[in-house]
Amino acid sequence: MATKNNSLNSVQTDRRGTKCSVFLCHEKPDANQPVIFNPDFFVERLKHEHPQTFQELVLSNITRLIDLPGDEFAQLTGESEPKVPSSSGFLRSFNFRKRKDKGVIFGAPLTEEGIAQIYQLIEYLSKNLHVEGLFRVPGHSLRQAALREMLDTAAEIDLETGDFHPNDVATLLKAYLGELPEPLLTHRHYHAHLKIGELTRFDEKGNKTKVPDKERQIEAFQLLFMLLPPTNRSLLKLLLDLLYHTARTQHTNKMSAINLATMFAPHIIWPKNVTASDLQGNIEKLNNGVAFLIRHSQKLFKAPVYIKEYARFFYTGSKTLQSNDDLNLSSACSVTAVTAPSPSPSMRSIPGETSSTNSSRPSENQSYTESCLKELYKQVSSMPDSAKKKKLIRQFAKQPDGTSSAETRTPFIRRHWRSRSAGRVIKSKGLGGQTPSEKENGTLPSLPLSP
């Protein structure tokens, strides 16, 4: 006992004497003590302290990847009401009456308290992934009704007593998602999900193929999920993690990623109050999209490397990769080539912050920008001859010196959000494209799951 206390005192003394920054600890690491840090710290800080700058940054990169016409873009930004497929007035009014008598949890808007209640179901199911037909085989209606009432009244629940079967819990989880006033992935993001599913690779001649471009799809979903409301993002992460591990246990539960997607797509992405016939052939796209989310869920809630670098540069003015995760990625200037050299108007208008970082290192920033531009020009020059290449070359020609500072160059500013399609946005953001080598270095390998 004395030895244990001495050890504890030693640890406490060591901790008091340790000087740590956010990412780097200057003390020699102890293998027995976990090192905890958040590689997305500056991203989250930027999101909460400067939401407009954050939104502009994310949206500019989403439109670099997918083509959203003006109306669909306005829906994504919230500037106009979502326009999604709808069903007959009878079905809509029937569902409205069905939701009028809503409880505290079921049928109510998504809240942190509701997530805390539903997490009990998720946690229990994570311990019973072996059950064959999980999420497909319905549970017992009476037991589900009893459990539903307990959740709505915030009663204490012990699912380990054996009173409920995993199928009861799984069915109730689907029912909860289906009764949310809005799909978990939101109506605003509906069209973006369809467009991301259409991202395919290009051949050597620059022609579009039918081979899905998984790297760009993952990148687009990472960006899109950063625009979700915090509660939606939290529950989506918990749900996809559960489904991911369910699919990994398909050798016993017989539920593959596509089987799970077929079960859950109507509850998390289909517009409310629609039938299969209302979706006009998009059912397969939506199901495949949810299956993709399940297979790659372990990557989708991390900020792309260039977003992390932009956020870090915004606050520190440093382009040095400091986190352990980033040290394993490319240390070339490519990570900030997308947006960091051209801070948004919101970033430049914040007094004090940029002057204390960027202006203190004008020569360093200018040299860094020049090297990034040279690297980008090499990439563009090596592209096959195509209309896209010509557009990019013309973009370079607009800045003959190629060395203007990050504070004066503003080629990426969007002036008329509603009237411009993403295809035209690409013209103004052509210099911000991420190279294939960056994607390889910035994307973690996925765990294989059979379709």
N, C-alpha and C positions, 0 to 999 in steps of 0.2 A: 504494500500500500504506500509506504514511504517512497519507494522507487517511482511509483506512478505519479505521486504528487511532485517529486523533484522534476520528473520529465515534463509535467504540465507547466511548472513554474519556468522551466527552461524555454519551453515553447512560447510562453507569454512574454518572456524577456526578449526573445528573438524577434517576436512580432513588433514589440515597441521600438526596437532598434532598426527596423526595416524601413527603407525609404523607397516607395514604389510610385511609378507614374501609372497612367491609365493602362498602358500596354506593356511596359518593360519594368521588370523588377531588378533593382541594382544589387540585390543580395543574391548570393549563390543559391539556386533553387534547392529546396528540400524535397526529395522524391516522395516523402510521406505526406506532404502537404499539397492539396490541390491548388493549382493556379487558376484563378477565376478572372476573366476579363471579357468584355463585350466588343468584338471586332467592329460592330455596327454602332458604336457609341456616338460618334460624330454624326452619323446619318440620323439617328433618333433625335439627337439634339437639334440638328438643322430642321427636322420635320416639325418639332414642337415650338422652336423659337422663331423660325422664319418659314411658316407654312407656304406662303406664296412662292418664295424662291425654290423651296423643295418641290412644289407641284410643277413649276415651270421646268425644272431640271428633269423630272421623271417623264413628264408629257413630251418634252422635246425628244427624248430617247425612245419613247414608245412609238411616236410617229416616224421615227427613223426606221423602225422595223416593220410596221404595218401601215397600210394605206387606209385612213379613215376619212371619208368625205366630210365636208363641213358640218352637216347635220349630225352625223354619228359622233364626230369629235365634240360637238357642243353637248351631246348627251353624256359623253364620258366625263367632261369637265363639270357637268352640272349646270351649264348655262341654259339648257333646255330640258324639258321633261322627256324621260325615256320613251321611245316608241318601239314597243315589242309586240310580237303576235298576241292577239287576244281572241277569246272565244265568244260564244253567243251571250246575249244579255241574260238569258235564263240561268246559264251556268255561273255567270258572274254574281248575280243576285243571290243565287242559292248558296254560294260559298261565303258571301258577305253575311247572310243570316247565320250560317254555320259558325262564323267566327265572332259573332256578336257576344255570345255567351262564353267569353274567353276567361281562362283562369289566370293565376299569377304567372305561370310559366308558359303553358301551351296556348298558342295563338297570340301571345303578347309580343311586342317588339323585343328585339334582342338586347339583353343587358348583361352586365358582369354578374349580377346575382343569378340570373337565369343560367348562365354558363356554369357557374359554380354548382348548381343543382344537377345540370345535365352531365357534368364531368363525372358524377358518381356512376352514371350508366357507362360512360366511356372507360373508366377505370376498371369496372367489373368485366366488361367485354374483353378488355386487353388481357385478362387472365383466363379467358375461355375461348381462345381463337381456334381451338381444335374441334369445336362442334361442327359437324357436317351440315352444310346448308345454312350457315350463319348469315343472317340478313336476307336470306331467300325464303326459308321456312317460317311461316307465321307463328306467333306465340298464342297462348291461351287468352281469349278475350276477357274473361273475368279477372284473371291475374293482372293483365295489362291495365284494366280499369282501376284496380286497387292501387297499383304502383303509380299510375297517373295522378290519382287523387293525393297520394302521399307527397309527390313532387310539387303539386300545385299549392299544397298547404304548408310546404317547407317542413314537413314532419321528418323526424330522424329515421333514416333508412339503413338497414343492414342487409345488403344483398347476399352476404355470405352465409345466411342462415339456411338457404336451400328452399325458401318459400317461392322463389321465382326462378324460372328457367332462362338460360341465355337467350333463347329465341323470344321470350317475352320482352326482355330488355332491348334486344336488337330491333324488334318491331316498333317499340315505343320510341326509340331514338329516331327512326325514320319518320314516325308520325310527328315528332316535335319539329323536325326540319321542314316537313311538308306543311305545317301549320303556321310557320313564320309569316308575317305580313308581306315580306319580300324575300325572294330567294337569297340564300347565303352569299352567293356570288354577285348579287345585286342586279337589278334591271339595267342600271347605267353601264355595266360592263358586258352586257349580253353580246353586242355586236363585236366588241373587241375580242371576245373568246372565239367567235366564229372566224375572225380574220387571222388570229394566231394559229388556228388549226390548219390554215391554208398556206402557211409558210413552208416553202420547199427549197431544195438546193438548186444551184445553177451549174450547168455544164461548163466545159472549158471555153466555149464560145459565148458564154454569158446568157444562154437560153435557159428558161425555167424548166425544171424536170418535175417528176411526180414523187421524188424521194423526199420525205419530210426532213426539214432542217431542224433537228432536235436541239442543237445548241442555241439557235436563234429563238426557238419556241420557249426554251427554259428562260432565256434572258428576258423575253417579252413578259412571261408570267411573273418573273421576279419583280419587274417594274410595275406591272398591273396590280399585283397584290400589295404593293406599298401604297396604293391609292385607296385600298379598302378601308372602311371604318374600322377602328381598333377592335371593337367587339367581334365584327365579322372575321377579321383576320385571325383573332385569337381562337375562335371556335373552329374556323377552317383548318388551322394548323393542327389542332387536337384531332379533328375528324380524319384528315388525310393521313396523319401518322397512324391512327388506328387501322384505317383501310390498307395502308401500306404493309403493316405487319400481318394483317389478315391475309392479304394476297401472298405474302411470303410463306404462309402456312397452308397454301392451297393443296398440298399433297395429302392433308388430312381433312380439311374443311370443304374441299372441292370448289372454292370460290376464288377464281382468278381475278386479275385487275379489271378485265372487260366485263366479267359477270357482276362485280361490285359496282362498276360504273353504270351498268344497266339498271341496277337497283336504286342508285342514289342520284343519277342525273335528273330525274323528274323532281326531286326534292331540293336540289341545291343550285340548279342552273336554269331549268325550264321556267319561262315566265309564268306568273300566277294565273290560274283559272283558264288554262288551255288544255286541249286534248292533243293526242298524237297527230291528228289530221291537220291541226292548226299550224304545226311547225313546218309544213311544206318541204319535206325532204331533209330537214336539218337534224333529225333525230340521230342519225348515224354520226354526224359531225360532233354533236354534243356528247354522245356516249363515248366516242373515241377521245374527245377532249378531256373528259373526266378520268378516263382510264390513264391518259398521259399524266394527269395531275397525281394520280395514285402512284404510278411507277416512279415518278421523279420528285415525290413530295419532300425528300430529304434535302433538296437543293433549292426549292422554290421560295423559301422564306429568308434567304440571304440576299443582301444587297449586292448587285454587280460590283466588281472591283472598281470600275471607274466612278461609280456613285460614291463609294467609300472614300476614294482618293479626293474627289471633289469636295466632299464634306470636311475631310481632314484639312485640305488646303484652305478651305473657307475660314476655318478657325485658327489654324496654326501657321499657314503660309509655307508649310513644309511639304515637299514632295517625296519624302523618304518613307518607304514602307516599314512600319514599325511592328505590326502585330505578327504573331507566330504564323497565322494562316497566310497572311500576305507575303511573308518571307519565302514561302514555297511557290509563290506565283512569279510571273515575269517581273523583273526589276527594271525593264526598259521603260521608256517614256510613254509607251503605248497606253498605259492604264489611265492617263488623264487626257488622252488625245481627243476623247469624245466631246467633253464639255469644259474641263478645267481651264484650258487656255482662254475661254471666253465666258467670264462670269456673267450671270443674268443681270438685267437691269435692276432687279430687286437687290441683288447682292451689292452692286456698285452704289446703290443709294443709301445704304446703311452707314451712318456716320461712325467714324472711329474704328470700326472693325477692320475694314479693308485697308485703311491707311496705316494701321498698326502692324499689318502683316505683309501685304503685297508691296506697298510703297517702300517698305524698309529694305526690300531686296530687289530693286528694279533691274540691276544688271543680271542677277541670278535668274529672275523670272524671264527676262528677255532671252537670255541664252537658252534656257530650258524650252521656251516656246519655239525658238528657231530650230532646235534639234528635233522637236516633235513634228514641225511642219516638214522638215527635210525627210523624216522617216515616212510621213504620210504621202509625200510626193513620190517617193520610191515605190510605195505600194500601189498608188494610182497608175504610175507609169508601167508597172508590170502587169496590169490588168489587160485582158483581151480587148481588142478594138470594139467599141460599142457606143451607143448613144449615151449611156451612163458615164463612160469614161470621158467622153467629150465634155459633158456637163461639169464633171469634177475639174478637168483641166481649165475650163473657163472660169471656174470659181477661184482657182489659184491665180489666174491672170488678173483678176480684179485687185489682187494685192501683190504688185510686182516685187516689192522688197521682201515679202514673206517673213519679215521680222518684227512687225508691229507688236507692241506689248499687249499683254492680256487686258490692260485697263482701257486701251483705246480701240481695240478691234471689237466690232459688234455684228459679225455676219450672221449670227444665229438668232437674232431677235425676231420674234413673231409679232407682227403689227396688227394683223386682222385674223384673229383666231377662227372666227366663224366662216369666213368666206374662202378659206384656203384648204384644199385637200391635203392629205398627208403626202401625196405624190409630189406636190409643189413644195411641201416643207422639206422633203428630201433634198431638193435643189439647194436650199439655203443651209442645209446641214450636211451636205455631202462630205465636207472635210472632217466631220465628226464620226465617220463610220469606224467600227471596230474591226480590226484585221483578223483573219482566220487564226493566226498564231496567238493573238490575245485571247480568243475564245477558248483555244485549247488550253492555255495556261490559266484562264480564269474560271474554267468550268470543272467541277469535280466529276469523276466517273460515276455512272448510275449503277445500281444493283440490278442485275438482270431478273426480269419477271416474265414468265411466259404469258402470251396474250390471252 
